[in-house]
Amino acid sequence: MILDFEPGDKVFCPENKDWGIGQVQSIIKEKITVNFQNVGKKVIYSDNIKLEKIND
C-alpha cells in the first residue's frame, strides 16, 4: 500500500473527529505516528484506521 502522507502533513481521522487535527510525525511501512491536538501521539495502522489529509 502506498500512503499519500509525508511527515508534517496535517490530517484528521473521520472515525474519531474528537481527536482533533493531527500532524504526521513519521511513517514506517503501514504505521503512521500522528500527534493529535486533543489526544496526543497515536500510532495509526493504515490498514485499520483511515486518515484524511487536510489541504491548506
HTML snippet that shows the backbone in 3Dmol.js (N, CA, C, O; Angstrom):
<script src="https://3Dmol.org/build/3Dmol-min.js"></script>
<div id="view" style="width:600px;height:400px;position:relative"></div>
<script>
const pdb = `
ATOM      1  N   MET A   1       0.839  -1.182   0.000  1.00  0.00           N
ATOM      2  CA  MET A   1       0.000   0.000   0.000  1.00  0.00           C
ATOM      3  C   MET A   1       0.883   1.244   0.000  1.00  0.00           C
ATOM      4  O   MET A   1       1.791   1.361   0.824  1.00  0.00           O
ATOM      5  N   ILE A   2       0.628   2.151  -0.898  1.00  0.00           N
ATOM      6  CA  ILE A   2       1.360   3.409  -0.962  1.00  0.00           C
ATOM      7  C   ILE A   2       0.540   4.468  -0.240  1.00  0.00           C
ATOM      8  O   ILE A   2      -0.622   4.700  -0.572  1.00  0.00           O
ATOM      9  N   LEU A   3       1.148   5.103   0.742  1.00  0.00           N
ATOM     10  CA  LEU A   3       0.445   6.118   1.518  1.00  0.00           C
ATOM     11  C   LEU A   3       0.740   7.496   0.958  1.00  0.00           C
ATOM     12  O   LEU A   3       1.859   7.786   0.535  1.00  0.00           O
ATOM     13  N   ASP A   4      -0.266   8.325   0.961  1.00  0.00           N
ATOM     14  CA  ASP A   4      -0.144   9.672   0.405  1.00  0.00           C
ATOM     15  C   ASP A   4       0.117  10.691   1.514  1.00  0.00           C
ATOM     16  O   ASP A   4      -0.472  11.772   1.524  1.00  0.00           O
ATOM     17  N   PHE A   5       1.001  10.339   2.443  1.00  0.00           N
ATOM     18  CA  PHE A   5       1.319  11.224   3.551  1.00  0.00           C
ATOM     19  C   PHE A   5       2.820  11.391   3.652  1.00  0.00           C
ATOM     20  O   PHE A   5       3.594  10.515   3.266  1.00  0.00           O
ATOM     21  N   GLU A   6       3.216  12.544   4.185  1.00  0.00           N
ATOM     22  CA  GLU A   6       4.618  12.820   4.489  1.00  0.00           C
ATOM     23  C   GLU A   6       4.667  13.445   5.878  1.00  0.00           C
ATOM     24  O   GLU A   6       3.689  14.051   6.317  1.00  0.00           O
ATOM     25  N   PRO A   7       5.792  13.307   6.572  1.00  0.00           N
ATOM     26  CA  PRO A   7       5.912  13.997   7.858  1.00  0.00           C
ATOM     27  C   PRO A   7       5.637  15.493   7.694  1.00  0.00           C
ATOM     28  O   PRO A   7       6.119  16.133   6.759  1.00  0.00           O
ATOM     29  N   GLY A   8       4.859  16.023   8.619  1.00  0.00           N
ATOM     30  CA  GLY A   8       4.481  17.431   8.570  1.00  0.00           C
ATOM     31  C   GLY A   8       3.082  17.663   8.024  1.00  0.00           C
ATOM     32  O   GLY A   8       2.504  18.729   8.237  1.00  0.00           O
ATOM     33  N   ASP A   9       2.523  16.669   7.314  1.00  0.00           N
ATOM     34  CA  ASP A   9       1.165  16.817   6.778  1.00  0.00           C
ATOM     35  C   ASP A   9       0.155  16.925   7.911  1.00  0.00           C
ATOM     36  O   ASP A   9       0.297  16.272   8.945  1.00  0.00           O
ATOM     37  N   LYS A  10      -0.858  17.748   7.710  1.00  0.00           N
ATOM     38  CA  LYS A  10      -1.974  17.867   8.647  1.00  0.00           C
ATOM     39  C   LYS A  10      -3.050  16.869   8.223  1.00  0.00           C
ATOM     40  O   LYS A  10      -3.378  16.769   7.041  1.00  0.00           O
ATOM     41  N   VAL A  11      -3.596  16.132   9.190  1.00  0.00           N
ATOM     42  CA  VAL A  11      -4.579  15.094   8.903  1.00  0.00           C
ATOM     43  C   VAL A  11      -5.677  15.113   9.971  1.00  0.00           C
ATOM     44  O   VAL A  11      -5.539  15.732  11.026  1.00  0.00           O
ATOM     45  N   PHE A  12      -6.772  14.410   9.657  1.00  0.00           N
ATOM     46  CA  PHE A  12      -7.779  14.134  10.673  1.00  0.00           C
ATOM     47  C   PHE A  12      -8.318  12.736  10.432  1.00  0.00           C
ATOM     48  O   PHE A  12      -8.195  12.177   9.343  1.00  0.00           O
ATOM     49  N   CYS A  13      -8.917  12.190  11.477  1.00  0.00           N
ATOM     50  CA  CYS A  13      -9.476  10.843  11.421  1.00  0.00           C
ATOM     51  C   CYS A  13     -10.996  10.962  11.444  1.00  0.00           C
ATOM     52  O   CYS A  13     -11.568  11.294  12.482  1.00  0.00           O
ATOM     53  N   PRO A  14     -11.667  10.696  10.310  1.00  0.00           N
ATOM     54  CA  PRO A  14     -13.125  10.856  10.263  1.00  0.00           C
ATOM     55  C   PRO A  14     -13.878  10.010  11.295  1.00  0.00           C
ATOM     56  O   PRO A  14     -14.960  10.398  11.737  1.00  0.00           O
ATOM     57  N   GLU A  15     -13.323   8.871  11.678  1.00  0.00           N
ATOM     58  CA  GLU A  15     -13.981   7.993  12.646  1.00  0.00           C
ATOM     59  C   GLU A  15     -13.794   8.486  14.084  1.00  0.00           C
ATOM     60  O   GLU A  15     -14.523   8.067  14.983  1.00  0.00           O
ATOM     61  N   ASN A  16     -12.818   9.376  14.300  1.00  0.00           N
ATOM     62  CA  ASN A  16     -12.505   9.882  15.644  1.00  0.00           C
ATOM     63  C   ASN A  16     -12.289  11.392  15.577  1.00  0.00           C
ATOM     64  O   ASN A  16     -11.205  11.885  15.890  1.00  0.00           O
ATOM     65  N   LYS A  17     -13.315  12.114  15.172  1.00  0.00           N
ATOM     66  CA  LYS A  17     -13.194  13.566  14.990  1.00  0.00           C
ATOM     67  C   LYS A  17     -12.835  14.288  16.275  1.00  0.00           C
ATOM     68  O   LYS A  17     -12.255  15.373  16.236  1.00  0.00           O
ATOM     69  N   ASP A  18     -13.176  13.692  17.424  1.00  0.00           N
ATOM     70  CA  ASP A  18     -12.858  14.331  18.698  1.00  0.00           C
ATOM     71  C   ASP A  18     -11.355  14.356  18.978  1.00  0.00           C
ATOM     72  O   ASP A  18     -10.920  15.056  19.891  1.00  0.00           O
ATOM     73  N   TRP A  19     -10.550  13.609  18.214  1.00  0.00           N
ATOM     74  CA  TRP A  19      -9.096  13.659  18.365  1.00  0.00           C
ATOM     75  C   TRP A  19      -8.547  15.008  17.915  1.00  0.00           C
ATOM     76  O   TRP A  19      -7.471  15.417  18.351  1.00  0.00           O
ATOM     77  N   GLY A  20      -9.279  15.702  17.045  1.00  0.00           N
ATOM     78  CA  GLY A  20      -8.825  16.980  16.517  1.00  0.00           C
ATOM     79  C   GLY A  20      -7.898  16.793  15.322  1.00  0.00           C
ATOM     80  O   GLY A  20      -7.763  15.696  14.781  1.00  0.00           O
ATOM     81  N   ILE A  21      -7.275  17.871  14.933  1.00  0.00           N
ATOM     82  CA  ILE A  21      -6.345  17.856  13.804  1.00  0.00           C
ATOM     83  C   ILE A  21      -5.016  17.302  14.283  1.00  0.00           C
ATOM     84  O   ILE A  21      -4.560  17.611  15.384  1.00  0.00           O
ATOM     85  N   GLY A  22      -4.401  16.484  13.445  1.00  0.00           N
ATOM     86  CA  GLY A  22      -3.113  15.906  13.794  1.00  0.00           C
ATOM     87  C   GLY A  22      -2.044  16.264  12.775  1.00  0.00           C
ATOM     88  O   GLY A  22      -2.337  16.669  11.650  1.00  0.00           O
ATOM     89  N   GLN A  23      -0.802  16.104  13.199  1.00  0.00           N
ATOM     90  CA  GLN A  23       0.326  16.317  12.289  1.00  0.00           C
ATOM     91  C   GLN A  23       1.119  15.022  12.233  1.00  0.00           C
ATOM     92  O   GLN A  23       1.488  14.456  13.263  1.00  0.00           O
ATOM     93  N   VAL A  24       1.376  14.556  10.999  1.00  0.00           N
ATOM     94  CA  VAL A  24       2.136  13.330  10.800  1.00  0.00           C
ATOM     95  C   VAL A  24       3.565  13.546  11.294  1.00  0.00           C
ATOM     96  O   VAL A  24       4.238  14.495  10.889  1.00  0.00           O
ATOM     97  N   GLN A  25       4.019  12.652  12.175  1.00  0.00           N
ATOM     98  CA  GLN A  25       5.367  12.724  12.725  1.00  0.00           C
ATOM     99  C   GLN A  25       6.324  11.801  11.965  1.00  0.00           C
ATOM    100  O   GLN A  25       7.437  12.199  11.620  1.00  0.00           O
ATOM    101  N   SER A  26       5.879  10.563  11.707  1.00  0.00           N
ATOM    102  CA  SER A  26       6.723   9.605  10.996  1.00  0.00           C
ATOM    103  C   SER A  26       5.861   8.552  10.326  1.00  0.00           C
ATOM    104  O   SER A  26       4.707   8.336  10.695  1.00  0.00           O
ATOM    105  N   ILE A  27       6.456   7.895   9.322  1.00  0.00           N
ATOM    106  CA  ILE A  27       5.784   6.815   8.606  1.00  0.00           C
ATOM    107  C   ILE A  27       6.785   5.680   8.453  1.00  0.00           C
ATOM    108  O   ILE A  27       7.847   5.853   7.853  1.00  0.00           O
ATOM    109  N   ILE A  28       6.445   4.527   8.993  1.00  0.00           N
ATOM    110  CA  ILE A  28       7.283   3.338   8.864  1.00  0.00           C
ATOM    111  C   ILE A  28       6.378   2.204   8.405  1.00  0.00           C
ATOM    112  O   ILE A  28       5.549   1.697   9.161  1.00  0.00           O
ATOM    113  N   LYS A  29       6.559   1.818   7.141  1.00  0.00           N
ATOM    114  CA  LYS A  29       5.700   0.811   6.491  1.00  0.00           C
ATOM    115  C   LYS A  29       4.253   1.250   6.614  1.00  0.00           C
ATOM    116  O   LYS A  29       3.900   2.322   6.124  1.00  0.00           O
ATOM    117  N   GLU A  30       3.392   0.445   7.260  1.00  0.00           N
ATOM    118  CA  GLU A  30       1.970   0.813   7.355  1.00  0.00           C
ATOM    119  C   GLU A  30       1.636   1.542   8.649  1.00  0.00           C
ATOM    120  O   GLU A  30       0.464   1.807   8.917  1.00  0.00           O
ATOM    121  N   LYS A  31       2.645   1.873   9.458  1.00  0.00           N
ATOM    122  CA  LYS A  31       2.421   2.575  10.728  1.00  0.00           C
ATOM    123  C   LYS A  31       2.719   4.060  10.555  1.00  0.00           C
ATOM    124  O   LYS A  31       3.797   4.448  10.105  1.00  0.00           O
ATOM    125  N   ILE A  32       1.737   4.879  10.924  1.00  0.00           N
ATOM    126  CA  ILE A  32       1.879   6.326  10.847  1.00  0.00           C
ATOM    127  C   ILE A  32       1.750   6.876  12.265  1.00  0.00           C
ATOM    128  O   ILE A  32       0.752   6.625  12.941  1.00  0.00           O
ATOM    129  N   THR A  33       2.746   7.619  12.711  1.00  0.00           N
ATOM    130  CA  THR A  33       2.676   8.261  14.017  1.00  0.00           C
ATOM    131  C   THR A  33       2.177   9.683  13.809  1.00  0.00           C
ATOM    132  O   THR A  33       2.755  10.465  13.055  1.00  0.00           O
ATOM    133  N   VAL A  34       1.075   9.995  14.507  1.00  0.00           N
ATOM    134  CA  VAL A  34       0.433  11.302  14.358  1.00  0.00           C
ATOM    135  C   VAL A  34       0.281  11.932  15.737  1.00  0.00           C
ATOM    136  O   VAL A  34      -0.112  11.263  16.692  1.00  0.00           O
ATOM    137  N   ASN A  35       0.593  13.215  15.837  1.00  0.00           N
ATOM    138  CA  ASN A  35       0.394  13.961  17.076  1.00  0.00           C
ATOM    139  C   ASN A  35      -0.900  14.769  16.926  1.00  0.00           C
ATOM    140  O   ASN A  35      -0.948  15.745  16.177  1.00  0.00           O
ATOM    141  N   PHE A  36      -1.953  14.348  17.649  1.00  0.00           N
ATOM    142  CA  PHE A  36      -3.266  14.987  17.559  1.00  0.00           C
ATOM    143  C   PHE A  36      -3.422  16.063  18.629  1.00  0.00           C
ATOM    144  O   PHE A  36      -2.842  15.969  19.711  1.00  0.00           O
ATOM    145  N   GLN A  37      -4.217  17.091  18.309  1.00  0.00           N
ATOM    146  CA  GLN A  37      -4.473  18.216  19.224  1.00  0.00           C
ATOM    147  C   GLN A  37      -5.011  17.756  20.570  1.00  0.00           C
ATOM    148  O   GLN A  37      -4.518  18.180  21.616  1.00  0.00           O
ATOM    149  N   ASN A  38      -6.018  16.891  20.549  1.00  0.00           N
ATOM    150  CA  ASN A  38      -6.771  16.588  21.764  1.00  0.00           C
ATOM    151  C   ASN A  38      -6.348  15.316  22.491  1.00  0.00           C
ATOM    152  O   ASN A  38      -6.685  15.142  23.662  1.00  0.00           O
ATOM    153  N   VAL A  39      -5.621  14.427  21.825  1.00  0.00           N
ATOM    154  CA  VAL A  39      -5.277  13.148  22.458  1.00  0.00           C
ATOM    155  C   VAL A  39      -3.793  12.825  22.413  1.00  0.00           C
ATOM    156  O   VAL A  39      -3.372  11.765  22.875  1.00  0.00           O
ATOM    157  N   GLY A  40      -3.003  13.728  21.863  1.00  0.00           N
ATOM    158  CA  GLY A  40      -1.562  13.498  21.816  1.00  0.00           C
ATOM    159  C   GLY A  40      -1.153  12.542  20.713  1.00  0.00           C
ATOM    160  O   GLY A  40      -1.806  12.448  19.674  1.00  0.00           O
ATOM    161  N   LYS A  41      -0.065  11.836  20.957  1.00  0.00           N
ATOM    162  CA  LYS A  41       0.544  10.994  19.930  1.00  0.00           C
ATOM    163  C   LYS A  41      -0.180   9.651  19.822  1.00  0.00           C
ATOM    164  O   LYS A  41      -0.452   8.991  20.824  1.00  0.00           O
ATOM    165  N   LYS A  42      -0.482   9.266  18.583  1.00  0.00           N
ATOM    166  CA  LYS A  42      -1.121   7.980  18.295  1.00  0.00           C
ATOM    167  C   LYS A  42      -0.352   7.295  17.179  1.00  0.00           C
ATOM    168  O   LYS A  42       0.102   7.945  16.237  1.00  0.00           O
ATOM    169  N   VAL A  43      -0.206   5.975  17.287  1.00  0.00           N
ATOM    170  CA  VAL A  43       0.348   5.185  16.191  1.00  0.00           C
ATOM    171  C   VAL A  43      -0.828   4.576  15.454  1.00  0.00           C
ATOM    172  O   VAL A  43      -1.592   3.790  16.014  1.00  0.00           O
ATOM    173  N   ILE A  44      -0.964   4.950  14.193  1.00  0.00           N
ATOM    174  CA  ILE A  44      -2.098   4.542  13.369  1.00  0.00           C
ATOM    175  C   ILE A  44      -1.650   3.457  12.399  1.00  0.00           C
ATOM    176  O   ILE A  44      -0.656   3.630  11.694  1.00  0.00           O
ATOM    177  N   TYR A  45      -2.361   2.362  12.358  1.00  0.00           N
ATOM    178  CA  TYR A  45      -2.109   1.334  11.352  1.00  0.00           C
ATOM    179  C   TYR A  45      -3.017   1.627  10.172  1.00  0.00           C
ATOM    180  O   TYR A  45      -4.241   1.574  10.295  1.00  0.00           O
ATOM    181  N   SER A  46      -2.421   1.934   9.034  1.00  0.00           N
ATOM    182  CA  SER A  46      -3.196   2.390   7.882  1.00  0.00           C
ATOM    183  C   SER A  46      -4.205   1.355   7.397  1.00  0.00           C
ATOM    184  O   SER A  46      -5.171   1.705   6.720  1.00  0.00           O
ATOM    185  N   ASP A  47      -3.991   0.076   7.740  1.00  0.00           N
ATOM    186  CA  ASP A  47      -4.956  -0.957   7.354  1.00  0.00           C
ATOM    187  C   ASP A  47      -6.219  -0.895   8.211  1.00  0.00           C
ATOM    188  O   ASP A  47      -7.272  -1.371   7.788  1.00  0.00           O
ATOM    189  N   ASN A  48      -6.126  -0.311   9.416  1.00  0.00           N
ATOM    190  CA  ASN A  48      -7.235  -0.325  10.369  1.00  0.00           C
ATOM    191  C   ASN A  48      -7.963   1.002  10.512  1.00  0.00           C
ATOM    192  O   ASN A  48      -9.176   1.024  10.723  1.00  0.00           O
ATOM    193  N   ILE A  49      -7.238   2.102  10.401  1.00  0.00           N
ATOM    194  CA  ILE A  49      -7.837   3.423  10.634  1.00  0.00           C
ATOM    195  C   ILE A  49      -7.553   4.313   9.447  1.00  0.00           C
ATOM    196  O   ILE A  49      -6.420   4.405   8.976  1.00  0.00           O
ATOM    197  N   LYS A  50      -8.604   4.973   8.964  1.00  0.00           N
ATOM    198  CA  LYS A  50      -8.472   5.856   7.815  1.00  0.00           C
ATOM    199  C   LYS A  50      -8.114   7.265   8.276  1.00  0.00           C
ATOM    200  O   LYS A  50      -8.701   7.794   9.220  1.00  0.00           O
ATOM    201  N   LEU A  51      -7.143   7.860   7.595  1.00  0.00           N
ATOM    202  CA  LEU A  51      -6.789   9.252   7.817  1.00  0.00           C
ATOM    203  C   LEU A  51      -7.052  10.024   6.539  1.00  0.00           C
ATOM    204  O   LEU A  51      -6.913   9.494   5.437  1.00  0.00           O
ATOM    205  N   GLU A  52      -7.432  11.280   6.701  1.00  0.00           N
ATOM    206  CA  GLU A  52      -7.620  12.148   5.541  1.00  0.00           C
ATOM    207  C   GLU A  52      -6.717  13.367   5.681  1.00  0.00           C
ATOM    208  O   GLU A  52      -6.625  13.970   6.750  1.00  0.00           O
ATOM    209  N   LYS A  53      -6.054  13.719   4.587  1.00  0.00           N
ATOM    210  CA  LYS A  53      -5.144  14.867   4.587  1.00  0.00           C
ATOM    211  C   LYS A  53      -5.950  16.149   4.519  1.00  0.00           C
ATOM    212  O   LYS A  53      -6.960  16.224   3.818  1.00  0.00           O
ATOM    213  N   ILE A  54      -5.501  17.150   5.246  1.00  0.00           N
ATOM    214  CA  ILE A  54      -6.099  18.475   5.206  1.00  0.00           C
ATOM    215  C   ILE A  54      -5.243  19.321   4.279  1.00  0.00           C
ATOM    216  O   ILE A  54      -4.057  19.531   4.531  1.00  0.00           O
ATOM    217  N   ASN A  55      -5.851  19.802   3.211  1.00  0.00           N
ATOM    218  CA  ASN A  55      -5.113  20.647   2.270  1.00  0.00           C
ATOM    219  C   ASN A  55      -5.201  22.095   2.711  1.00  0.00           C
ATOM    220  O   ASN A  55      -6.290  22.633   2.908  1.00  0.00           O
ATOM    221  N   ASP A  56      -4.047  22.716   2.863  1.00  0.00           N
ATOM    222  CA  ASP A  56      -4.000  24.119   3.314  1.00  0.00           C
ATOM    223  C   ASP A  56      -4.493  25.065   2.241  1.00  0.00           C
ATOM    224  O   ASP A  56      -4.520  26.277   2.451  1.00  0.00           O
TER     225      ASP A  56
END
`;
const viewer = $3Dmol.createViewer("view");
viewer.addModel(pdb, "pdb");
viewer.setStyle({}, {cartoon: {color: "spectrum"}});
viewer.zoomTo();
viewer.render();
</script>
